[in-house]
Amino acid sequence: MNGGDGGKRGLTIDGGEAPEKRIERLIRENPVVIFSRRGCCMCHVMRRLLATVGVHPTVIELEDAEAAAIVPPGSPAVFIGGDPVGGLEGLMALHLSGRLVPRLHEVGALAG
């Protein structure tokens, strides 16, 4: 499991921690998390959308064995405030409905 956030956040990875527990902890500890497979173009689009509203999510690139447990085939998975949003379609639906920014404020991902 690689933290794709450029090392900006101190992600701790306990070698003795089961992958499922590690994923649960990362979701709990970070206001916005994207899990994807390496090179996922939809993940890039999700990151750009979130960046336009001022959020830089924690992006975790999973190996295929780890990804099978949480990432739908061909799609990244995003969690906001510990709640699953789904993939790109879910994030876009939240944004287009006008509920994304308020939700991001709610979970502390956006200041002000």
PESUL-V990076 format. One record per pair of residues at least 6 apart in sequence whose C-alpha atoms are under 8 Angstrom apart, sorted by the first residue. I is the first residue (numbers start at 0). GAP is how many residues later the second one is. Records with the same first field share a line. If there is no record, write none. Layout:
I->GAP ; GAP
This chain:
0->59 ; 60 ; 61 ; 62 ; 65
1->58 ; 59 ; 60
2->8 ; 55 ; 56 ; 57 ; 58
3->54 ; 55 ; 56 ; 57
4->52 ; 53 ; 54 ; 55
8->49
10->15
12->9
13->8
18->47
19->49
25->7
26->6 ; 52 ; 54 ; 55
27->53 ; 54
29->28 ; 51 ; 52
30->26 ; 48 ; 49 ; 50 ; 51 ; 73 ; 76 ; 77 ; 78
31->24 ; 25 ; 26 ; 46 ; 47 ; 48 ; 49 ; 50 ; 77
32->24 ; 25 ; 26 ; 27 ; 45 ; 46 ; 47
33->9 ; 23 ; 24 ; 25 ; 26 ; 42 ; 43 ; 44 ; 45
34->24 ; 25 ; 26 ; 27 ; 32 ; 35 ; 36 ; 41 ; 42 ; 43
35->7 ; 23 ; 24 ; 25 ; 26 ; 31 ; 35 ; 39 ; 40 ; 41
36->24 ; 25 ; 26 ; 27 ; 30 ; 34 ; 39
37->23 ; 24 ; 25
39->35 ; 36
41->33 ; 34 ; 46
42->32 ; 33 ; 45
44->43
45->42 ; 45
46->9 ; 10
49->6 ; 7
52->48
53->56
54->54 ; 55
69->7
70->6
74->12 ; 13
75->10 ; 11 ; 12
76->7 ; 8 ; 9 ; 10 ; 11
77->6 ; 7 ; 8 ; 9 ; 13
78->6 ; 7
79->23 ; 24 ; 27
80->23 ; 26
84->6
90->9
93->6
94->6
100->9
103->6
104->6 ; 7
